[in-house]
Amino acid sequence: MKDATLAVHKAAYQALYADTDLQAELGGARIFDRVPERARPPYVVLGDARSDDWSTATEGGEAIVFFVHIWTRSGHRRDNHALQAHAKRILTADGLTIEDHHLVAQRYQFSDTRRDRLHGYLHGVLRFRAVTEPVTNI
């Protein structure tokens, strides 16, 4: 069985990567797990994740918090917020398809937008929470 956190991360990446509207807004398939050296915004990056036990007395489960980072070069916040809205729509629309796990619940929790002092880029961070249970073959 796959690790639930890794499965959620993979499903989020695939959902973002498959969205043609997001790719058009980014100017190409600029969705990364790890940002290539010298890459310039705009781009989307899957960030850190945290997993907590969400088991019951009869079933296993995990609550996974994961982050999506949106980087833009524009001096206008609307560009960063438009990309955040795309990511939010994609990751909350129908839920993720997760290998070896059942998605019990998924929701957007919050976002934060800041200006990177070194380059002046805008950095948006979105936090999502997914609750999973392992698929059992009975």
SVG drawing of the C-alpha trace seen along z (x, -y; Angstrom):
<svg xmlns="http://www.w3.org/2000/svg" viewBox="-17 -46 37 56">
<polyline fill="none" stroke="black" stroke-width="0.4" points="0.0,0.0 1.2,-3.5 1.9,-6.1 -1.2,-8.3 0.8,-11.6 2.7,-10.6 -0.5,-9.5 -2.2,-12.9 0.8,-14.8 0.9,-12.8 -2.8,-13.3 -2.6,-17.0 0.3,-17.4 -1.5,-15.4 -4.7,-17.4 -2.9,-20.7 -0.7,-19.5 -3.7,-18.3 -5.6,-21.5 -5.3,-23.4 -6.7,-26.6 -4.0,-26.7 -1.3,-25.9 -2.6,-28.7 -2.5,-31.2 1.1,-30.1 2.2,-30.2 2.9,-26.5 3.2,-23.4 5.0,-25.2 3.8,-23.0 6.7,-21.7 7.5,-19.3 10.9,-20.9 11.6,-24.2 14.3,-23.8 17.4,-26.0 17.0,-29.5 13.3,-29.0 11.5,-32.4 7.9,-32.9 5.1,-32.4 4.9,-28.8 3.2,-26.6 5.1,-24.4 3.8,-21.5 5.2,-22.3 5.5,-20.5 3.0,-18.2 2.1,-16.9 0.3,-13.8 -1.6,-13.1 -3.2,-9.9 -6.9,-10.0 -7.7,-6.4 -10.8,-5.2 -11.2,-2.2 -12.1,-0.1 -10.4,-1.8 -7.1,-3.5 -6.9,-7.0 -4.7,-10.0 -5.3,-13.7 -2.9,-15.3 -2.2,-19.0 -0.4,-20.1 0.7,-23.4 0.7,-24.8 2.9,-27.7 2.2,-30.2 5.0,-32.5 4.5,-35.5 6.7,-38.2 4.0,-40.7 3.7,-43.7 -0.1,-43.2 -1.6,-41.0 -4.4,-40.1 -2.2,-37.8 -1.1,-35.8 -4.7,-35.7 -6.0,-34.6 -3.6,-31.6 -4.6,-30.9 -8.2,-30.8 -7.3,-28.3 -5.5,-26.0 -8.3,-26.3 -10.9,-25.4 -8.8,-22.4 -8.1,-21.0 -11.6,-21.3 -13.8,-20.7 -14.4,-16.9 -11.8,-15.8 -8.6,-13.9 -8.3,-10.4 -5.8,-8.8 -4.2,-5.4 -4.8,-2.8 -6.8,-5.3 -10.3,-6.6 -10.6,-10.3 -13.0,-10.9 -12.9,-14.7 -10.9,-17.5 -11.0,-21.2 -9.2,-24.5 -8.1,-26.0 -6.5,-29.3 -4.1,-31.3 -1.5,-33.9 0.2,-36.3 3.6,-38.0 6.2,-39.8 9.6,-38.2 12.0,-41.0 15.0,-39.7 13.4,-39.6 10.1,-41.4 8.1,-38.3 4.7,-37.7 4.5,-34.4 1.0,-32.9 0.7,-30.0 -2.5,-27.9 -3.1,-25.2 -5.4,-22.2 -6.5,-19.4 -7.3,-15.9 -8.6,-13.0 -8.0,-9.5 -8.7,-5.9 -6.8,-3.0 -8.7,-0.9 -9.3,2.5 -9.8,5.5 -12.4,7.7"/>
</svg>
